[in-house]
Amino acid sequence: MIDLRREGDVHVLRFDDGENRFSPDLLEELEKALDSLADEPAPKALVTTGTGKFYSNGLDLDWLGRNADQWGPYVARVHALFARLLTLPMPTVAAVNGHAFAAGGMLTLAHDLRVMRADRGYFCLPEVDLGLPFSPGMSALIQARLPKATAHEAMITGRRYGGGEALSAGIVDRTAPEAEVVSAAVALAAPLAAKDGGTIAKIRTQMYEPALAALA
C-alpha cells in the first residue's frame, strides 16, 4: 500500500493501492510513513508519487457511502494530512505520475513543487460535477496554492488539465515523460534537501497561515 525508499538525500514515498483513494487504511499508512521521516537525519527531502495511471483519486467515496456518520472525522483527518504536508520540516515534491483528482489533486498542492506526466493523466477538481462543495479548508488550500484565475476555473468548471495545460496554468512546475517523472522530481528535491527543515516549516506556516487555520 505504501513504499518508502531513500535515494541519496531524497525519500521517495509511493502509493500503491489501486486508485490510491484516501481509505482509512491508506491514511494510516501515510501517517506512519510521515512519522518515520521525522526520525531520519538531515539532509532530507520528500517526493511522493503513485503507481500506474493514478497519483490519487482523492476521498474514498465508497467507504463514506457505507460510513456516512464518519464524514466529519474523516474529512478532518484528510485536512490534517494536507496541513502536515504544508508544515513538514523538509522540502517536498509531488511526482504526479497519473490522475490527480479532487482531494488527490489537493494533496499535490500541499507540496512545494510538482512534476506531472506529460502524455497522460489529468489534474482535476471535479467537486462541482459531483455536487460536493469544497470544505473551507480545501477551498483555502486551493486558492493559496494556485494562481487566482486558475483556481477559479478549476473549481467552478471542473476542467481536466493534462500535463502541458497544467504547466501553462501554473498548477505544476515541470512536466516529464512517464518514465522520468519520479527522477525529475528527485532531481528537483535533491538540491533543496540541505536547507534547514525547521526554517522551511516556519516559512510555510507563516506563508499559509490562513489556509492552515481553515484546515484546522
Backbone hydrogen bonds in HBPLUS format (Angstrom, degrees):
<---DONOR---> <-ACCEPTOR-->    atom                        ^
c    i                          cat <-CA-CA->   ^        H-A-AA   ^      H-
h    n   atom  resd res      DA  || num        DHA   H-A  angle D-A-AA Bond
n    s   type  num  typ     dist DA aas  dist angle  dist       angle   num
A0016-ASP N   A0001-MET O   2.89 MM  15  4.70 164.0  1.91 135.0 132.7     1
A0003-ASP N   A0014-ARG O   2.96 MM  11  5.08 153.2  2.03 144.6 151.8     2
A0014-ARG N   A0003-ASP O   2.75 MM  11  5.08 168.5  1.76 156.2 159.9     3
A0005-ARG N   A0012-VAL O   3.01 MM   7  5.30 164.2  2.04 143.8 146.9     4
A0012-VAL N   A0005-ARG O   2.66 MM   7  5.30 161.2  1.70 162.4 168.0     5
A0007-GLU N   A0010-VAL O   2.65 MM   3  5.14 174.1  1.66 165.0 166.2     6
A0010-VAL N   A0007-GLU O   3.08 MM   3  5.14 164.1  2.11 120.9 122.1     7
A0045-ALA N   A0009-ASP O   2.99 MM  36  6.38 127.5  2.27 151.4 158.2     8
A0011-HIS N   A0045-ALA O   2.82 MM  34  6.08 174.5  1.82 155.7 155.4     9
A0047-VAL N   A0011-HIS O   2.82 MM  36  6.13 159.7  1.86 164.5 164.9    10
A0013-LEU N   A0047-VAL O   2.75 MM  34  6.10 166.5  1.77 168.0 170.4    11
A0049-THR N   A0013-LEU O   2.93 MM  36  6.37 143.9  2.06 157.9 161.5    12
A0015-PHE N   A0049-THR O   2.83 MM  34  6.29 160.0  1.87 151.4 156.2    13
A0020-ASN N   A0017-ASP O   3.01 MM   3  4.87 160.2  2.05 114.2 117.7    14
A0057-ASN N   A0019-GLU O   3.02 MM  38  5.76 141.1  2.17 158.6 168.1    15
A0023-SER N   A0021-ARG O   2.80 MM   2  5.75 135.0  2.00 109.7  95.3    16
A0022-PHE N   A0058-GLY O   2.69 MM  36  5.77 156.4  1.75 147.1 154.1    17
A0027-LEU N   A0023-SER O   2.90 MM   4  6.15 166.7  1.92 162.1 165.9    18
A0028-GLU N   A0024-PRO O   2.97 MM   4  6.13 154.1  2.04 142.5 149.4    19
A0029-GLU N   A0025-ASP O   3.02 MM   4  6.32 156.3  2.08 147.3 153.3    20
A0030-LEU N   A0026-LEU O   2.88 MM   4  6.13 158.2  1.93 153.3 159.4    21
A0031-GLU N   A0027-LEU O   2.90 MM   4  6.10 161.5  1.94 150.6 155.6    22
A0032-LYS N   A0028-GLU O   2.99 MM   4  6.22 156.9  2.05 146.7 152.8    23
A0033-ALA N   A0029-GLU O   2.94 MM   4  6.15 156.0  2.00 146.2 152.9    24
A0034-LEU N   A0030-LEU O   2.96 MM   4  6.23 160.7  2.00 153.5 158.0    25
A0035-ASP N   A0031-GLU O   2.93 MM   4  6.15 148.4  2.03 142.5 151.9    26
A0036-SER N   A0032-LYS O   2.95 MM   4  6.23 153.5  2.02 147.9 154.3    27
A0037-LEU N   A0033-ALA O   3.15 MM   4  6.47 141.7  2.30 141.4 151.3    28
A0038-ALA N   A0035-ASP O   3.13 MM   3  5.45 137.3  2.32 103.2 114.4    29
A0039-ASP N   A0036-SER O   3.23 MM   3  5.69 145.5  2.36 107.0 115.2    30
A0040-GLU N   A0037-LEU O   3.05 MM   3  5.16 155.3  2.12 104.8 112.6    31
A0044-LYS N   A0193-ALA O   3.26 MM 149  4.63 135.2  2.48 129.3 119.5    32
A0046-LEU N   A0091-PRO O   2.91 MM  45  6.29 161.8  1.95 155.0 161.0    33
A0093-VAL N   A0046-LEU O   2.86 MM  47  6.32 147.1  1.97 152.8 163.6    34
A0048-THR N   A0093-VAL O   3.07 MM  45  6.62 149.8  2.17 150.7 159.8    35
A0095-ALA N   A0048-THR O   2.75 MM  47  5.87 174.8  1.76 175.7 177.4    36
A0054-PHE N   A0051-THR O   3.43 MM   3  5.94 167.0  2.45 130.1 130.2    37
A0099-HIS N   A0053-LYS O   2.84 MM  46  6.23 155.4  1.90 145.5 137.1    38
A0055-TYR N   A0099-HIS O   2.84 MM  44  5.43 159.6  1.88 134.4 140.4    39
A0056-SER N   A0099-HIS O   3.10 MM  43  6.40 152.3  2.18 148.8 157.4    40
A0101-PHE N   A0056-SER O   2.99 MM  45  6.45 147.3  2.10 148.8 158.8    41
A0061-LEU N   A0059-LEU O   3.10 MM   2  5.65 120.8  2.46 106.6  90.6    42
A0064-LEU N   A0060-ASP O   3.02 MM   4  6.35 159.3  2.06 150.0 156.5    43
A0065-GLY N   A0061-LEU O   2.84 MM   4  5.99 146.1  1.96 141.5 150.4    44
A0066-ARG N   A0062-ASP O   3.25 MM   4  6.59 137.4  2.45 140.0 150.1    45
A0066-ARG N   A0063-TRP O   3.08 MM   3  5.23 131.4  2.32  98.6 111.4    46
A0067-ASN N   A0063-TRP O   2.95 MM   4  6.09 120.3  2.31 137.7 154.6    47
A0067-ASN N   A0064-LEU O   3.07 MM   3  4.77 137.8  2.26  91.1 103.7    48
A0070-GLN N   A0067-ASN O   2.86 MM   3  5.55 164.6  1.88 124.1 129.4    49
A0071-TRP N   A0068-ALA O   3.25 MM   3  5.53 164.0  2.28 115.7 115.8    50
A0074-TYR N   A0070-GLN O   2.89 MM   4  5.85 159.0  1.93 160.5 167.5    51
A0075-VAL N   A0071-TRP O   2.94 MM   4  6.07 171.4  1.95 158.6 160.2    52
A0076-ALA N   A0072-GLY O   3.00 MM   4  6.15 158.1  2.05 152.1 158.9    53
A0077-ARG N   A0073-PRO O   3.01 MM   4  6.19 142.8  2.15 138.5 147.9    54
A0077-ARG N   A0074-TYR O   3.06 MM   3  5.11 121.8  2.41  95.0 109.7    55
A0078-VAL N   A0074-TYR O   3.07 MM   4  6.48 150.0  2.16 147.7 155.8    56
A0079-HIS N   A0075-VAL O   2.82 MM   4  6.11 160.6  1.86 152.7 158.5    57
A0080-ALA N   A0076-ALA O   2.92 MM   4  6.13 152.7  1.99 141.0 148.4    58
A0081-LEU N   A0077-ARG O   3.08 MM   4  6.40 142.3  2.23 138.5 148.0    59
A0081-LEU N   A0078-VAL O   3.09 MM   3  5.05 121.3  2.45  94.0 108.8    60
A0082-PHE N   A0078-VAL O   3.08 MM   4  6.48 159.4  2.13 153.8 158.0    61
A0083-ALA N   A0079-HIS O   2.91 MM   4  6.22 166.3  1.93 156.9 160.7    62
A0084-ARG N   A0080-ALA O   2.85 MM   4  5.96 149.3  1.95 140.7 149.5    63
A0085-LEU N   A0081-LEU O   3.06 MM   4  6.35 157.7  2.11 150.5 155.2    64
A0086-LEU N   A0082-PHE O   3.00 MM   4  6.30 156.9  2.06 150.0 156.9    65
A0087-THR N   A0083-ALA O   3.04 MM   4  6.25 133.8  2.26 141.8 153.2    66
A0087-THR N   A0084-ARG O   3.22 MM   3  5.18 133.1  2.46  93.4 105.7    67
A0088-LEU N   A0084-ARG O   2.86 MM   4  5.72 102.6  2.48 139.7 156.9    68
A0088-LEU N   A0085-LEU O   3.37 MM   3  5.03 164.2  2.39  97.4 102.0    69
A0090-MET N   A0088-LEU O   2.81 MM   2  5.66 140.8  1.96 101.8  92.5    70
A0112-ASP N   A0092-THR O   3.07 MM  20  5.24 128.2  2.35 114.0 126.9    71
A0113-LEU N   A0092-THR O   3.22 MM  21  6.64 148.5  2.33 142.3 151.6    72
A0094-ALA N   A0113-LEU O   2.89 MM  19  6.33 161.1  1.92 150.1 151.6    73
A0115-VAL N   A0094-ALA O   2.87 MM  21  6.23 164.6  1.89 170.2 173.9    74
A0097-ASN N   A0095-ALA O   3.03 MM   2  5.87 113.5  2.49 114.0  97.9    75
A0096-VAL N   A0115-VAL O   2.64 MM  19  5.85 152.6  1.71 170.1 174.1    76
A0117-ARG N   A0096-VAL O   2.91 MM  21  6.16 152.4  1.99 170.5 161.6    77
A0100-ALA N   A0122-TYR O   2.80 MM  22  6.17 166.6  1.82 163.9 164.4    78
A0124-CYS N   A0100-ALA O   3.11 MM  24  6.48 158.8  2.16 146.9 147.6    79
A0104-GLY N   A0101-PHE O   2.73 MM   3  5.03 135.8  1.92 150.9 142.6    80
A0102-ALA N   A0124-CYS O   2.71 MM  22  6.14 142.1  1.85 149.0 161.2    81
A0105-GLY N   A0102-ALA O   2.89 MM   3  5.27 123.4  2.22 107.7 121.7    82
A0106-MET N   A0102-ALA O   3.01 MM   4  6.44 153.9  2.08 147.8 156.2    83
A0107-LEU N   A0103-ALA O   2.89 MM   4  6.08 144.3  2.02 138.6 147.2    84
A0108-THR N   A0104-GLY O   3.39 MM   4  6.75 148.6  2.50 138.1 144.5    85
A0108-THR N   A0105-GLY O   3.09 MM   3  5.28 120.9  2.46  98.0 111.9    86
A0109-LEU N   A0105-GLY O   3.26 MM   4  6.66 143.7  2.40 140.6 150.5    87
A0109-LEU N   A0106-MET O   2.96 MM   3  4.98 120.4  2.33  94.6 110.4    88
A0110-ALA N   A0107-LEU O   3.11 MM   3  5.25 145.5  2.23 100.7 110.8    89
A0111-HIS N   A0108-THR O   3.12 MM   3  5.53 162.4  2.15 110.6 115.8    90
A0173-ASP N   A0114-ARG O   2.86 MM  59  5.42 155.7  1.92 140.0 147.9    91
A0116-MET N   A0174-ARG O   2.93 MM  58  6.42 158.6  1.97 150.3 153.6    92
A0176-ALA N   A0116-MET O   3.06 MM  60  6.36 142.4  2.21 147.1 151.5    93
A0118-ALA N   A0176-ALA O   2.85 MM  58  5.29 150.4  1.94 143.5 144.5    94
A0123-PHE N   A0161-TYR O   2.91 MM  38  5.13 156.3  1.96 141.5 148.0    95
A0161-TYR N   A0123-PHE O   2.92 MM  38  5.13 175.3  1.92 151.5 153.1    96
A0129-ASP N   A0126-PRO O   2.87 MM   3  5.45 134.0  2.08 116.9 128.9    97
A0130-LEU N   A0126-PRO O   3.12 MM   4  6.40 133.3  2.35 145.4 158.0    98
A0130-LEU N   A0127-GLU O   3.07 MM   3  4.89 132.4  2.31  92.7 106.3    99
A0131-GLY N   A0127-GLU O   2.99 MM   4  6.03 116.1  2.42 144.3 158.0   100
A0132-LEU N   A0127-GLU O   3.03 MM   5  4.98 166.4  2.05 145.5 146.1   101
A0139-SER N   A0135-SER O   2.89 MM   4  6.09 170.8  1.89 164.7 167.2   102
A0140-ALA N   A0136-PRO O   2.95 MM   4  6.04 157.7  2.00 143.6 149.8   103
A0141-LEU N   A0137-GLY O   2.99 MM   4  6.19 156.2  2.05 146.1 152.4   104
A0142-ILE N   A0138-MET O   2.99 MM   4  6.23 171.2  2.00 158.3 159.7   105
A0143-GLN N   A0139-SER O   3.03 MM   4  6.18 168.7  2.04 151.8 155.1   106
A0144-ALA N   A0140-ALA O   2.93 MM   4  5.96 137.7  2.11 139.7 151.0   107
A0145-ARG N   A0141-LEU O   3.11 MM   4  6.23 137.5  2.30 146.7 156.8   108
A0145-ARG N   A0142-ILE O   3.23 MM   3  5.37 134.1  2.45  97.6 109.3   109
A0146-LEU N   A0142-ILE O   3.02 MM   4  5.98 129.6  2.29 151.3 161.2   110
A0151-ALA N   A0147-PRO O   2.86 MM   4  6.09 164.8  1.88 165.8 170.6   111
A0152-HIS N   A0148-LYS O   3.03 MM   4  6.27 162.4  2.06 151.4 155.8   112
A0153-GLU N   A0149-ALA O   3.02 MM   4  6.22 167.4  2.03 147.6 151.0   113
A0154-ALA N   A0150-THR O   2.82 MM   4  5.92 174.0  1.82 159.6 161.7   114
A0155-MET N   A0151-ALA O   2.97 MM   4  5.95 160.4  2.01 147.9 153.1   115
A0156-ILE N   A0152-HIS O   2.94 MM   4  5.87 158.6  1.99 150.0 156.0   116
A0157-THR N   A0153-GLU O   2.92 MM   4  5.58 161.2  1.95 147.0 152.5   117
A0158-GLY N   A0154-ALA O   3.24 MM   4  5.26 140.6  2.40 117.7 126.7   118
A0166-ALA N   A0162-GLY O   2.76 MM   4  5.88 156.9  1.81 160.6 168.0   119
A0167-LEU N   A0163-GLY O   2.97 MM   4  6.22 148.4  2.08 146.9 155.3   120
A0168-SER N   A0164-GLY O   3.05 MM   4  6.30 162.1  2.08 146.5 150.8   121
A0169-ALA N   A0165-GLU O   2.94 MM   4  6.08 146.3  2.05 143.8 153.1   122
A0171-ILE N   A0166-ALA O   2.86 MM   5  5.03 147.7  1.96 161.6 160.5   123
A0172-VAL N   A0166-ALA O   3.39 MM   6  5.79 156.0  2.45 114.6 116.2   124
A0170-GLY N   A0167-LEU O   3.20 MM   3  5.30 159.0  2.25 103.8 110.2   125
A0180-GLU N   A0177-PRO O   2.85 MM   3  5.33 152.3  1.92 118.2 127.5   126
A0181-VAL N   A0178-GLU O   3.43 MM   3  5.58 170.8  2.44 108.9 111.4   127
A0184-ALA N   A0180-GLU O   2.83 MM   4  5.83 152.9  1.90 148.5 156.1   128
A0185-ALA N   A0181-VAL O   3.01 MM   4  6.24 151.2  2.10 143.5 151.5   129
A0186-VAL N   A0182-VAL O   2.84 MM   4  6.12 158.7  1.88 154.6 160.7   130
A0187-ALA N   A0183-SER O   2.91 MM   4  6.08 150.8  2.00 140.9 149.0   131
A0188-LEU N   A0184-ALA O   3.06 MM   4  6.35 139.7  2.23 138.4 148.5   132
A0188-LEU N   A0185-ALA O   3.15 MM   3  5.08 124.2  2.48  92.2 106.2   133
A0189-ALA N   A0185-ALA O   2.92 MM   4  6.17 153.8  1.98 147.8 155.4   134
A0190-ALA N   A0186-VAL O   2.85 MM   4  5.87 161.3  1.89 156.6 159.8   135
A0192-LEU N   A0189-ALA O   2.95 MM   3  5.37 139.9  2.11 112.6 124.9   136
A0193-ALA N   A0190-ALA O   3.20 MM   3  5.31 152.5  2.28 105.4 113.3   137
A0195-LYS N   A0192-LEU O   3.03 MM   3  5.65 161.5  2.06 119.6 125.5   138
A0200-ILE N   A0196-ASP O   3.05 MM   4  6.36 159.1  2.09 151.3 157.6   139
A0201-ALA N   A0197-GLY O   2.91 MM   4  6.16 161.7  1.95 154.0 158.3   140
A0202-LYS N   A0198-GLY O   3.06 MM   4  6.29 156.3  2.12 144.1 150.1   141
A0203-ILE N   A0199-THR O   2.91 MM   4  6.15 160.5  1.95 153.5 158.9   142
A0204-ARG N   A0200-ILE O   3.00 MM   4  6.23 168.5  2.02 155.6 158.1   143
A0205-THR N   A0201-ALA O   2.91 MM   4  6.03 158.9  1.95 145.8 152.5   144
A0206-GLN N   A0202-LYS O   3.02 MM   4  6.21 156.5  2.08 148.2 153.2   145
A0207-MET N   A0203-ILE O   2.85 MM   4  6.01 159.5  1.89 149.5 156.3   146
A0208-TYR N   A0204-ARG O   2.80 MM   4  5.84 160.8  1.83 157.0 159.9   147
A0212-LEU N   A0208-TYR O   2.89 MM   4  6.10 164.1  1.91 163.3 168.6   148
A0213-ALA N   A0209-GLU O   2.92 MM   4  6.07 154.2  1.99 149.1 156.0   149
A0214-ALA N   A0210-PRO O   3.02 MM   4  6.27 152.8  2.09 144.7 151.8   150
A0215-LEU N   A0211-ALA O   2.88 MM   4  6.14 152.5  1.96 148.3 156.2   151
A0216-ALA N   A0212-LEU O   3.00 MM   4  6.16 134.9  2.21 138.8 150.2   152
